[in-house]
Amino acid sequence: MSDEFEFADKGNKIIYETEAKGFNPGLIVLLFVVGLLLIFLVGNYVLYSYAQKNLPPRKKKPVSKKKMKKERLKQGVSAPGE
């Protein structure tokens, strides 16, 4: 049995198995993508809040005369000229 383990004594070189230092490349990519997503969402929120404060409200589309007649007939009010 002592013959099996002599190779460690003869070489006088001990190899230590250590884990690689630093971040896993997959983790770096994941953090990068999550960071970009957060920047995108925060930027959208900032633009939305700015638009709500500073831009005027949208103008409503003009209602056509046909639709106005239909609405008046539904309400029971006769359209003028009829």
N, C-alpha and C positions, 0 to 999 in steps of 0.2 A: 504494500500500500504506500509505503514511503516513496517508491519509485514514481508513482503517478503524480505526486505533487512536487517533485524536485524542480520542475521547470520554473517555478516562481522564485526559487532560491538562486538558481544559476544566473538568471538574467539580471538580477538586481534592478529590474525596471518594473515598477508597479504602475499598472494602467488603471486610472480612476475613470469610471463611467459617470460623466456628469451630463445633466440635461443642457440642451442648447440655451444659451442666455438670450434674452430679447423676446419680442413678441412673435407669436405665431403669424405667418403671412395671411392666413385666412381671417384672423382677428383684425388685422390692420385693414383689410378690404372691407370687412363688416363695419368697422368703426367709420371708415371713410364714407360708405354708402349711407349709414345712419346720419352722419354729420351733414351730408348734402341734403338729405330729406328734411332734416330739422331746419336748415337754412332756407330751403324752399318754402316750408310751411310758415315759418316766422315772417319771411318776406311777403308772402301772400296776405298774412294777417295785417301787417303794417300797411300795405297798399290798400287793403279793404277799408281799414279804419280811416286812412287819409282821404279816400274817395267819399266815404260817408260824411265826413266833416266839411270838405271843401268843394265837392262837385255839386252842381244843382240837381234837383230831382229830375227824373226823366219826364219828358212830355208824353201825355197820353195820346194814343193814336186817334185821329178824328173818326167819329162814328159815321158810317155812310147813311144817306137819306133813307135807303131801303130798310136798314136795321132800325132806324128811329121810328119809321112807320109801323114796323112789326111790334116794337116795344110799346108804342102808344095803343095799338089795337089790343095787345095783351092786357094792358091796364084798363081798357074800356074807354079811353079818351079818343074821340075821333080826330083823325089827322086834319089839319086845316086844308080847306079846298075840296073836301070830300063830302 
